[in-house]
Amino acid sequence: MEDSAIKPPFLRRGSTQNIIAGVVAFCGPGLFNALQGLGNAGGSEPSVSAAMNATLYASFAVFGCLSGYFFNLFGPKILMTFGALTYSFYAISVYLWGQVDDKFAPMAIVASAILGLGAACLWGAQGTMTLSYALENQKGSFFGIFWFIFNLGGVIGGLIALGLNLNPDDDGQAVNPATYFTFCALMGAGAVFACIFIIRPSRVIKADGTAVVFEESMGTSNSREELKEIGKLFTNKHMLLLTPLIIQSNWFYTYEFGGINGLLFDAPTRGLNSSIYWAISGISSYVIGVYYLDREAIGGRRKRAIQGLILVSAINIGQWIYALIWQFTTGYDKGNQPSPLISFRDGGSYAVPLLLFMYCGLADSIVQTYAYWIIGAISNSPKQLSRYVGYYKGVQSLGACFAWIIEWQGALYKWQLVICFTLAVLFIPPTYVAATSIKDKGTEDDAKVLVENEDSPAENVIEVKELSVENEDSSAVP
């Protein structure tokens, strides 16, 4: 909570900006998740959907690694506004392909590439805001709050899809066009919201009344230096150790939303399942962030990093064991779907795969929350965190790209599942090494802010000053 003696304007509080990031994500990627939760983005041709996702994540991988550079150059307002707009364009393109004519498939693939750039901008800005606007003992809770709000997009979007698709066509596959129009409008609203309410990082005040330290990378020389710093991430020991965790953290969506939700269930049930999945994900992220990763009573950050890894790994491995038993017992796979498709009205035959899908939502959230938390434990600097988050999103998307390429090539879901299980095991040892290197206290003094000495501008002298909230003009437009 904000210090009662220091009351910065509501919009300038770090906690408020984190919530605003959550609302923008709710409208953009949250509703995107609901659309993906319909299976094949609501379309009828899995190969086109797989090509779209492979293109999206390839683009995301490239621009994700550069998102730290974009953040330090343009700031969060421009990145999140632009990013939200690309989600709306994607929804329009998917509608034209899935509902109007197959000839729009190339347009949908191009929109996926553009969305990769937009998603990199949005997620890079969000990750930096969430981790750098929080105090050291708030990073898990900040991410948990963000993840909860973001996933409400998937929850509500899934319920919208359920309501609009309660009377699908005979085979239960079609998605009502109003689903796309509703999603598109809400995604556009997210862009407007970001443009109005997101402010510059240098104007943000943390919960203890101190300012966020942020230096924009302006000018050609600074831009070159920023690109050099991004290049160094690929030799950074922390990032290299966390790479297997990062790759695994988005790989499994292909199997979960294609091999479970998209394969087994009819259209309205896919919408309901999507809502349940994201509800479980949002709640469990908040719980592990607030009540475990940020809980200092458990011990120092190093101890929480190690014990948190043990907890996350146990739950994650348990999920894949459950999935392996289901997959190889039922035999359902490409070319062998249930007939008719499973409906939420089917009682017991619906409950078992639903429980598996719910477990997937739980495991997803705790893996993501732990990954963000441990990255946030490495540094407090917004500039450095923007680079770490960019590396995280870029490498994560590269893994997702490979997963979708495998799907595009027609690999059976049972073999995709085996890969998911293998990756879940492989990330544990290097992540453990990274966890043991976490320090109990950060080294940077976030109570200070660097400002240019006004008396010596030509010499570019840097002076360290305390930032006082009361001394600033709080009425200025962000």
Sequence and secondary structure as in RCSB ss.txt:
>XXXX:A:sequence
MEDSAIKPPFLRRGSTQNIIAGVVAFCGPGLFNALQGLGNAGGSEPSVSAAMNATLYASFAVFGCLSGYFFNLFG
PKILMTFGALTYSFYAISVYLWGQVDDKFAPMAIVASAILGLGAACLWGAQGTMTLSYALENQKGSFFGIFWFIF
NLGGVIGGLIALGLNLNPDDDGQAVNPATYFTFCALMGAGAVFACIFIIRPSRVIKADGTAVVFEESMGTSNSRE
ELKEIGKLFTNKHMLLLTPLIIQSNWFYTYEFGGINGLLFDAPTRGLNSSIYWAISGISSYVIGVYYLDREAIGG
RRKRAIQGLILVSAINIGQWIYALIWQFTTGYDKGNQPSPLISFRDGGSYAVPLLLFMYCGLADSIVQTYAYWII
GAISNSPKQLSRYVGYYKGVQSLGACFAWIIEWQGALYKWQLVICFTLAVLFIPPTYVAATSIKDKGTEDDAKVL
VENEDSPAENVIEVKELSVENEDSSAVP
>XXXX:A:secstr
   TT    GGGBHHHHHHHHHHHHIIIIIHHHHHHHTSGGG S HHHHHHHHHHHHHHHHHHHHTHHHHHHHH 
HHHHHHHHHHHHHHHHHHHHIIIII GGGHHHHHHHHHHHHHHHHHHHHHHHHHHHHSS GGGHHHHHHHHHHHH
HHHHHHHHHHHHHHTSS  TTS    HHHHHHHHHHHHHHHHHHHHH   GGG B TTS B       SHHHHHH
HHHHHHHGGG HHHHHHHHHHHHHHHTHHIIIIIIIIHHB HHHHHHHHHHHHHHHHHHHHHHIIIIIT GGG  
HHHHHHHHHHHHHHHHHHHHHHHHHHHHHH  BTTB  SS B GGGTHHHHHHHHHHHHHHHHHHHHHHHHHHHH
HHH   HHHHHHHHHHHHHHHHHHHHHHHHHHHTT  HHHHHHHHHHHHHHTHHHHHHHHHT  SS  S TT EE
EE TT TTTT EEEE   STTS TTS  
